Amino acid sequence: AVVSTQSTGDKKYQEAFESDGVSITDVMSTWTLQMNFPVLRVSRYDEGRIAVTQQRFLIAGEETSGDKESPYSYQWFVPVQYVKKGDKTPTFEWLKPHSTLLIDFDFSDASNHIRLNINNDGYYIVNYDYDLQERLNTELFDQDSWKNLTVSEQQGILFDTFLLISSGLKPMSAGLDLLGKVLEIPDLTYVPWKELQRQLANVGQKISGDATLNTAWKAKWRKHFEDLYEDYQKYFAVENPETLPEDDAEGNYQKRQMIQFAVASACAYEVPACVNAAKEFFENYKNVQDYELPTDFKGTILQTVMSQEISNQVKLDWNFLWGKYLASDSAAEKTVMYYALGLIQDYDTLWKFAEYCLDVTKVRPSDALYIMGRSITQTKLGRDVSWEFLKANWDELHTTRFQGALFSVDAYVSGVLSKFSDQATYDDIKKFFTPRYESLGPGESAYQSALQSIQGNIAWLNKHGDAIRDYVEEDSS
């Protein structure tokens, strides 16, 4: 379906079909017989009207779209709901292919605003021009107005903005400004916090090839996660921790999720109190007989310890955790452990870990490709190791490891290749696989998708790298 509330069984939409002379078949054909989805451009048309037009959304812009012809020229019948200042209920209108929807709007009222995609139900994203975006922001980031938004709308504001940035339809400054506004909202709840952190992590992954910039990016946001951690660190105490709320009570599931998120984010952004607690937990894990790490924080503790700056102690800790991995009979526990093991910042250890994946007495075949393609590739160093390991062992991998593991091949190929963001590696990948293309087998589509992802990453850095660099240098003292 196009949108969750826009089923043809809904009386409102049945009436819309009938009154506008729009055929259900025509509408649905534009959504089922072509790829992608539209961006709605909302802009000033004249002194008293707004224009809404559409274009195809491409995540990385035209450069990597891999365009295929569409019988509808990538135009859709879009069911548009909107509210303006003072509206009690949304207005519904159709935006038809190759047309412009005009909406009356009083620009003389400085507080007037318009918001599309109510409840974030529509399968499209909205790109407002500068003036309309500023008007909307003034309304949305009033504390009472924000609380009146649904959780989906709060999340969607962040998600859609960064999609538009990725496609080049908005500048990075718009996203950075938005993050600042959201962080000023008192008592921000779990879902928008989670989306905010996800967007920060996405930027961090894009710039991970520049270690200095990535470190500065994390430092820029650390204070916010430190403040959040202060509210929840009592649950992460090594001695006499507060008990997490039970999921079965009303509202407790979200609270429990918020506690786990606050701790995981604080450790990921290297908040000292959180990192020190994780290290203390791990010391008990090593040295106290029958000691078990707290289940809700086990992954955070292990990932924090394994991702510390490399030292002989970190290597010893890795060996200890590897022993725990071998001794465990729990598939879920092994997964938590192998994602942590892949974070160590030591080339030789990561290469050894990849070699273990070729030994069925050490790593289950069902885990091997995921470890090599997902666990080890979480960091820039890990991606370099994984790519070199793939090249050195391709014959064995594609003749032995891919057999009987068809659903894992895509994950492996995509995991190793898709996060690179430099032209030299892109060229190296193409050079290696051009004479070996047929050997990819079920990984061919993942390979082609990975090449597009790399091109997209390169384009993203070209568009936004300088803006990120300028931002982290502001007030760096």
C-alpha positions, 0 to 999 in steps of 0.5 A: 500500500502507498500509506498506512492510513490510505487504504481504499477501504477508508471512506475519506479516500473512497470519496477522494477517488470518486470526487477527483475522477482518479482511478484506483488502478491508475494510482496503484500502477504508479506505485507498483510498476516503477521503483523508488518514491517521490520527493515533494518540493514545497515552495512559494509560487506567487504572493498568495499560493504555494506550489507542490511538485514532485521528483524521483528520490535518489539516495546518492543523487544522479551519479549512482542512480543506475537509472532504469526506464519507467512507464510513468517517467517516475511520476506518481499519484501522491495522496497529500495531506497538509495542515496550515496554521489554525487548521483542526483537521488535515486537508487532502488533495491529489498531486497527479503525475506531471502536474503542480498542486497549488495551495492558498497561503497567506505569506503576510502572516509571519507565523503562518506555516504549512506541514505535509505528510501528517502522521508521517503516513505518506510514502514520500518525503517533503523538501520545503524551500528555505522560507517555508522550512524556517516558518515550520521550524519556528512552529515545530520546535516550540516545546508544546508543539513538539510534544503534540507531534506523534513519535513517528513525526518526531523521528521522521523530521530527522530521518527525512532531513538527512535523506535529503542531505544524502541526495544533495537536495539540502545542505549539511548545514540544515541537518546540523542546525536541526540536530542542535534544535532537537537537542534543545528540547527538554525531556527528549524521548527514546525514539527521537534520541535513537534517530538522532544518534543513528544520524550521527553514527551515519555521518561518523561512518562516512568520515571514518576514513579520516581518523582525526575528523572522526575523533573530533566529530565524536568529541563534538557531541560527547557532552550531550551523551554525557548529560543523558548518561547522568540520568541513567548511570545508576543502572550501570553501576558495578556495585549495587546497581538500580534494577531496570524496570520490568517490561510488563508494566505500562511504559516500562518497555520504552524506559528500559530501552532508553536506559540501554540506549543512554548507556550504549551511546555514552560508551560509544561516545567515550564518556569517561564514567561510562567507559570506566564502568565498562572496564570494571565490569570486564575485569570482574568478568575475567577475574571473578569466578562464575561472574556474569555480565549484566545481560542488558549491557553485555554487548556494550561492555564487550564492545567498549573494551574491545574498541579501546586504543590498542595495547598489550592489555587489549590484546590479552582481553581479546584472547580472553574473550575469544576463549569465551566465544569458543566455550559458549554453546549459545548462538545469541551469546556468540553473536554478541561476542563476535561483534565485539571481537571485530572491533579491536584496532590491531591488524594482525589480530583481525587477520587472525580472526578472519583466518579462524573463520575458515576453520570449522572447528573454531567458527560455525560456517553459518557465522563465518561470512557474517563475522568477515562481512559484518563484524570485522568491517565495523571500523576503517581498519577492519574494512581494510583487513577484510578487503585484503583478506578477501583478495588473498582468499577469494578462491577458497571463499567462492569455491568452498565457503559460498557453497550452501550459504547463498543467503550469506553471500550477499551480506558478506560481499556487501559488508566488505565492500559497501562502506569504502569511500575513496576512489583508490579502493573503488578502482582496486575492487573493480580491477580485482573483480572484473576478471572474476565477475562470474565467480561472484555467483549469488553475490553479483547483485550485492557487488553491483550495489556495493559499487553504487554505495561506494560511489555514493559515499565518495559523492557524499564526502565531496558534497559534505566533507568540508561542512563537517570539517568546518563544524567540528572546528567551530569552538574547538578550543 
